Amino acid sequence: MNLIIFSGPPSSGKTSIILKVIASYNRRNIKVGVVKFDCLYTDDDAAYEKAGIPVKKGLSGALCPDHFFASNIEEVVSWGNQENLDLLITESAGLCNRCSPYLKDIKGVCVIDNLSGINTPKKIGPMLKSADFVVITKGDIVSQAEREVFASCVSSVNPRAITMHVNGLTGQGAYELGSLLYDEDQDIKSVQGMKLRFPMPAALCSYCLGETRIGEAYQMGNIKKMDLGADKK
């Protein structure tokens, strides 16, 4: 079974891109399943079910969705194998810019949209910088010059990745993306022992454990303070 990890900021078009890519696989008789990770609520699973795609969803609730993914990906892969899938796609929640959702030796796709701002690629950490593929969406509502400048900014942050423009509404570019992602020689039985490409965001402070009061007296654990000293002249 192939395994592909899709991630990206909120509302960047991840689900639409995945649906268009899967439509191209259906014509090749490749059985695909999806596991959707999110925080509080998602109805993306209904869109997959409507398309006849085996799907499961997991909500992290009060937990960081990136940590939730790492804690559950082994069981997710087991489910995919039980379903006899040729390809399992995991779709992340809309992640923060410091998230690190990829595994070594597993293809990682970051979906980012043209409307997010020209400096956005510089603000995104491992989710963009360690991706194998960067898919840029919503290019149909910006000019050609804007598309090229934004793609150049993406390439300056991650020159190693293959950068592609894909239209989540029409599916333009989805077949090409799908042909690059699927590897007939890959057969993932388990991810036990595999490693993340980059350490996840540090956590475990008093607020992680449910503290709601503000003030230094209530802060324990992994705390980082800003340097607000007077500017040097």
N, C-alpha and C positions, 0 to 999 in steps of 0.2 A: 504493500500500500504506500502511495505517495502521501506526504504530509507537507502542507504549505500554511504558513502563518501570515495572515493579513492583519495589519494594524494601521492606526492613523488617528489624527485629531478628531474631535466630534464633528459630525455632519460634513465630512469630507467626501462622502459618496462610496464608502466601503461596500455596503450591501448591494448597491446598484451595480458596481463593477463585478462583484463576485457572481451575481445572477447572470450577467452577460457572459462572463467567462464560462460558467457552467453550461449555458445554452450552447456554446461552441463545442463543449465536451459531449453533450448529448448526441450530437450528430456523429460522433466518433465511437458511440457505445461505451463511453467511460462512465462508470458508476461513481457518483460524487456525493459525499455527505458533508454537512456543515455543523460546527458547534459554535454558537454565538455566546460570547462573554459580554456581560454588561454590569452596570452598577445597581441601579434601583428599578429600572423598568426598560423593557424592550418589546416591541411587537415585530421585530425583524424576522423572528422565527415563523410568523404567520405568512410572510412573503415567500419564505423558502418552502413551507408546506404547500402553499398554493401552486408553486412550480413543481410539486411532486418530488422534492428533494428531502432525503432523510435529514432530520435536524434535531439537535438538542440545544437547550440554552441554560446558562448558569448565571445567577445574579450574585455579585459579591457583597451587596448590602453595605455594611459599615467598613468592610475591608478594602484595601487597595486592590483594584482589579488586576493589576500586574502581578502582585503576590498571589492572588486567587488563581490566576492562570497557571503559574508555576506549580501550585499545590495540586492542581487537577489535571494537568496535561497528560500524565501517565494513564489515568483512568479514561480520559477522552480517546487516546490512541487505542486502548483496549476495546472500547465501544466501536470504533471504526473498523477494527479487524473482525469483531463479532458480526458486523453488518456486511462483511465481505466487500468493503468499498475498494475501488481502485485508487481513489483520491479522497483524502480528508482535508478540509479547509477549516481552520479556526479563524474566527473574526473577533478581534478585540473590542472592548469598549472604546469609546472616545477617550484616548489616553492623554495624560499630561505630557509635557515636553521632556520630562526626564525619564520616562518609562523605558524599560529594556525588555521587549517582549519576544526576542528571537533566540532560537537554539542554534548551536554550532552544527553545521552539516545539514541543516533544514532550511529550505528556501524561505526568505522573509521578504514580504512586500509591504511597503509603506505607501499609503494613499494620502495625498495632500492636494488641496484645491487651489486654483489660481487666485481666488478671492481672499485668501487668508492674509495677504500682505507680503510685500516684496522682501521684508526682513525676516519673515517667519522661518525659512529654512535655517537661518543662523541661530534661531531660538530653540530649535528642536535638537535634542541630544541623540542618544543611541537608537531611538526609534527610526530616525532618518539616517544617521551617520553609519549605522551598521547594517542597513537593509541591502538586499541583493538587487531588488527592483524598486524603483520609485515611480508610482503611477500618479500623473497629474490630471486632475479632473476639472470640469467646468470651464474648459478652454473655449467653448462656443460662445461665451458671453464676455470675452475680453478680446482685445485686438491681437493680431499676429505678433506685433512688436512686444506687447505685454507677455504673451506666451513665451517668447524666446528669452526675454530678460529673466522671467521667473525660472525657466528651465536652467538658465545659466547659473542662477543663484543656487539651485538645487545641486547642480554638478560641482559647484565650488565647495559645497559642504561634503558631498559624497561622490567623488569622481570615479569611484570603482563601480558604482551601481549602474544598471541599465535604466535609463529614464525614458518613460513613454507617456504619451498623451492618449487617454482613453475617455470616450464619451459614455457616461453612465446612462444616458437616455436613449441614444441610438445604437450603442454597442460598437461604434467605430473604434477599432484598435483592440477590441476584446479577443478576437480570434488570434491575433499576433501574440498578445500577452499569454493566452492559454497555451499556445504552442511552445513558448519558452519555459513555462512553469512545469509542465508535465514531463516526467522522466520515466520511461518504461523500465529502466534498469533499477530504479529505486524500490526497495521493499522494506518498509519500516514495520517491524513487529512490536517494538517497544522503544520508549525513550528513556528508560531507566538508566542512569549513569551518564546521560548526555549533559552538557553544560550550557548555561546561558552564555551568550556572546559578550555580555557586559553585566557587571553587578547591578542589581536593582536599587532603587532609591532607598537610602537608609531610613529606618523607622524606629519604633519602640521608644517613644517618649511618653510622658504622662497623659498627653492628649490622645495618643494612640489607644491608650487603655481606658478612655472614657472621661477623663478630667474635662470639666467645662469652665472652671474658674480661671480668670486671667490674673497673672501676677507671678513674679519670680518665686514666691514662696510655694507655688503649686506646680512648679516646673521641675521635672526629674527626667533622667535618662538621656537620650540622644538629643541634646538641645544645641542650637547654633544661634549665636547672637550677632547682630549687625554692629559694625564699628561706626558709631555716630560721633566720633571725636571731631574737634574743630579742624577745618581744612587747613592744610599747611600753606603758608604764603611764600 
